[in-house]
Amino acid sequence: MSVRWRAALLPGVAAACVAACGSEPETISRDDFVGTYVGLRLAELRGSEAVIAPEVRDSVLAARGVSEEDLTAFAELHGDDPVYMSRLWGEVEDSLEEYTSRPDTVR
């Protein structure tokens, strides 16, 4: 390959690498994270123990099609954005309040 071709290709290759490296990794959606977290918290509230049982946790995750790794990856991706996370936890709290205010949904 001639020097001229290399010089012509280098900017394009560099731009492609930057674009690929700069893109966010794929994670679950915000709605999936919120829904799963709310489901886990509600399952914990329904239980008699202070901590959700592993088999209950696993069934909630399976029902939502989400893994612990999915939740962790989402939190790692967005955890450095305090505004985003504050709004996210506000959404979780609002959803929990909505569910727990209905007498037939918790116990």
Residue, then its C-alpha position, 0 to 999 in steps of 0.5 A: m500500500s502506498v504512503r498516499w493511500r495510507a495517508a488517505l485511509l488513516p483519518g477514516v480508520a481513526a474516525a471509525c475507531v473513535a466512533a466505536c469506542g465512544s458509543e455507549p455499551e448496550t444495557i437494559s432500558r431505563d424502564d426495564f431497570v425501574g420495573t425490575y427494581v420495583g419488582l424486587r422491592l415489592a417481593e421483598l416487602r411481601g416476604s417475611e424476611a428482612v432480605i429477599a430470598p435468593e429464589v424469590r430474587d431469581s424468579v423476579l429477574a427471570a420474569r422480567g428477563v433481566s440478570e443481576e449483571d444487567l442491573t449492575a451494567f446499567a448502574e455502572l453506565h449511569g452511576d456517574d450522572p447524579v442528575y440521571m440517577s436522582r431522577l431514576w430513583g425518584e421514578v422508582e420511589d413514585s412507582l413503589e408508592e403507587y403500588t404500596s398505596r393499593p391495599d391489594t398489591v403488597r401483602 
